[in-house]
Amino acid sequence: HCTCLEDFAGTIGCPRWDPSGTMILFTRIHWSSIPPIFTVPVNGTELQEIAYGLEADWTADGQHVVYYSDHFYAIRTDGTGEPFSLFISNCYPFPDYPAFFDLF
């Protein structure tokens, strides 16, 4: 079975399979703005925009997406809730999220 990402308008960047193999994460490149990040099941239904940023990828457990905007953030894969910061002052990893190291 193949999901054709070309059906989605815009240039597709950085597609990534989730750890379970059931979802695809990708960005839609817009050279004039920060690209939106989407998830879509492998059957191509239920395209969902979850955030805006670069370098998006799944966490090892598949429960969050990590991406870069002005610094690194994580958000739930369904896009609910607020993104949480993974790094603060001086780019050292001081997690705002207690299970930070479980994400990788």
N, C-alpha and C positions, 0 to 999 in steps of 0.2 A: 504494500500500500504506500502511496506517495502523496505528500501534501505539497501542492504547488504554491510556493510563496510569491510567485510572480503575479498571482491573481490579486494581490493587495497593491493598491496604488503607491507609487514611490519606489525608490531604490531600497532594497532590503540589505541590511548590514548585520553581521555577526550572529547568524542563526545558531542556536544552541538547543540540544535535546535535554529535557529534564532527566534526572537520574532514573526515573521509572520508565522512560521511553514513551510517555503518553502525551507530553506537551512540548511545544517548541517556543522558545523565547527569541525575539529578534527586535531590531530597531528599524525604524523607517527613516532613512536619511533625508534630511532637509538641510541643504547647505546654508540656508539663511537663519536657522534656528537650532536649538538643542533638540535632538531627535527624540520622538516618543518611543517608549519601550512597550512591546506587546507580548502577550502570550496567546497561543492558539492550540487547541487539541489537535492531534495528528490527523483527525478526520476533516480539519479545515473549518469547523463550525465555531461559533462563539469567540470570535476575535475580541480580545480585551486589552485596552490600553491601561497600563498599570503605573507608569511613571515617565519622567523625562530625564535622559542622561546618556552616558557613554559607557562602553566596556561592561555591559550587563552580562551576568552569568548566574546560574543557579547555585544555591548552597548545596552541600553534599547530601543533606537530607531532603532536598527538594521543597522545603517549606517556605523559603524566602528567595528573593532575587537581590543580588548585590550589584550596585551600579555606581558610576561616578558622575557627580554633577559639579558642585564647587568643592566637594570632598566625597568620601565614600559613604553610601547609605545602603540600608537594606529595607525591603518592604515585603509584606506577605505576597505570595504568588498570585492571589486573587485580587490584589490591589487594594484590599480593605485596610483600614487603619492608616495611621500616619507613618511615613518613612522614618526610620531612626538612624541617627548618625553613628558611624563606626569609628570615626577618628575625630579627635578634637585637637587642641593647641599643639603647634609644632609638628604636626603629622605623626605623632606617636599614637599607637593604638591604646586609647583609654576608652573602653567600650561604655556606651550608655545602656547597652543591653546585656543582662547578666550572663546569657549563654553565648557570648561572642565567639569563644573558641570552638563551640559546638557547631558553628555555622560552616566551618571549613574542613 
